[in-house]
Amino acid sequence: MCTIQRIWNKFFNRENVSYLIFGVLTTLADWISYRMMRIAGIDYRMATAGSWAVAVLFAFVTNKLFVFGSMSLNPGKVWKEFTAFVACRVLTGVLTLIAMVIMVDGIGIRNDFFCKVVISAISLVMNYVLSKWFIFKKS
């Protein structure tokens, strides 16, 4: 197999493509819930935390079932996956919140949604790596 074909197969496989699709859907859930909270008058910090929670719940289900194919419904295994997933997402969620505060309050970027978009791209990559290597790893 030629080198280009191997590179293509490495990056464009079922897992990566489905992570990208569900990552985009998770990001949309995050952004839409964030926007709705901001329209409702909620402070950007609280809206960031609230939209993070919405995105984490959505992402857990879609990552577990559709991306990494972890079909076990054994309560112990699901709980272990969920707590590890939330712990990793807390890490990226805290980094997101810190980055939002730095960009909005520290640097003075007044378009908080622009900041949210920039940070989402970084979080998407970090969350994939953490999910693949630590949470839904193959047995």
C-alpha positions as a printed Julia matrix, in Angstrom:
139×3 Matrix{Float64}:
   0.0    0.0    0.0
   1.41   3.4   -0.91
   2.28   5.98   1.73
  -0.53   8.37   0.82
  -3.06   5.54   1.11
  -1.74   4.59   4.57
  -1.89   8.2    5.76
  -5.43   8.55   4.38
  -6.55   5.32   6.1
  -4.95   6.38   9.39
  -6.81   9.69   9.56
 -10.03   8.94   7.69
 -11.35   5.86   9.43
 -14.74   5.17  11.03
 -13.66   6.25  14.51
 -12.07   9.54  13.48
 -14.86  10.49  11.09
 -17.57   9.65  13.63
 -15.68  11.59  16.33
 -15.54  14.56  14.01
 -19.28  14.33  13.26
 -20.3   13.9   16.9
 -17.69  16.45  17.95
 -19.36  18.98  15.68
 -22.8   18.04  17.07
 -21.47  18.31  20.65
 -19.97  21.69  19.8
 -23.31  22.82  18.37
 -25.07  21.68  21.56
 -22.5   23.67  23.53
 -22.75  26.79  21.38
 -26.56  26.76  21.09
 -27.07  26.27  24.82
 -24.43  28.96  25.52
 -26.14  31.4   23.16
 -29.57  30.67  24.65
 -28.25  31.31  28.16
 -26.58  34.55  27.06
 -29.81  35.71  25.4
 -31.6   34.89  28.67
 -29.21  37.31  30.38
 -26.96  34.79  32.09
 -23.38  35.95  32.71
 -20.86  34.5   30.24
 -19.05  32.6   33.01
 -22.23  30.84  34.18
 -23.31  30.27  30.57
 -19.92  28.69  29.88
 -20.36  26.3   32.82
 -23.97  25.49  31.9
 -23.27  24.87  28.23
 -20.29  22.73  29.24
 -22.61  20.46  31.28
 -25.02  20.11  28.35
 -22.17  19.25  26.0
 -20.6   16.72  28.39
 -23.82  14.74  28.79
 -24.44  14.73  25.04
 -20.82  13.82  24.28
 -20.69  10.95  26.78
 -23.61   9.13  25.2
 -22.52   9.71  21.6
 -18.83   8.94  22.26
 -19.63   5.79  24.22
 -22.05   4.32  21.72
 -21.23   5.74  18.3
 -17.59   6.78  18.31
 -15.72   4.28  20.46
 -18.35   1.51  20.33
 -18.4    0.78  24.05
 -21.69  -1.12  24.16
 -21.48  -2.45  27.7
 -24.44  -1.42  29.81
 -22.99  -3.04  32.93
 -23.65  -0.37  35.6
 -20.13  -0.69  37.04
 -18.47  -0.25  33.66
 -20.78   2.59  32.61
 -20.12   4.37  35.92
 -16.36   3.93  35.52
 -16.49   5.3   31.96
 -18.79   8.16  32.98
 -16.66   9.28  35.93
 -13.46   9.1   33.87
 -15.18  10.96  31.03
 -16.47  13.7   33.31
 -13.07  13.99  35.04
 -11.33  14.52  31.7
 -14.02  16.95  30.59
 -13.69  18.84  33.88
 -10.04  19.34  32.99
 -10.84  20.76  29.57
 -13.87  22.61  30.98
 -11.74  24.39  33.57
  -9.2   25.25  30.88
 -12.04  26.59  28.74
 -13.38  28.75  31.56
  -9.92  30.09  32.39
  -9.25  30.83  28.71
 -12.63  32.6   28.42
 -11.9   34.81  31.43
  -8.4   35.59  30.14
  -9.66  36.44  26.67
 -12.74  38.42  27.73
 -11.67  40.08  31.0
  -7.88  39.93  30.68
  -7.23  40.71  27.04
 -10.49  42.59  26.58
 -11.98  40.73  23.61
 -15.59  41.85  23.81
 -16.99  39.25  21.44
 -17.28  36.4   23.94
 -18.82  34.07  21.36
 -15.71  34.46  19.17
 -13.63  33.42  22.18
 -15.92  30.41  22.7
 -15.39  29.3   19.09
 -11.59  29.56  19.28
 -11.42  27.65  22.55
 -13.84  24.97  21.3
 -11.39  23.94  18.58
  -8.64  23.37  21.14
 -11.0   21.48  23.46
 -12.2   19.22  20.64
  -8.68  17.9   20.05
  -7.88  17.54  23.76
 -11.14  15.7   24.44
 -10.51  13.23  21.6
  -7.06  12.35  22.89
  -8.27  11.93  26.47
 -11.29   9.85  25.42
  -9.31   7.56  23.15
  -6.34   7.01  25.45
  -7.94   6.97  28.9
 -11.69   6.39  28.84
 -12.92   4.18  25.99
  -9.66   2.35  25.34
  -9.97  -1.06  23.8
  -9.61  -3.99  26.19
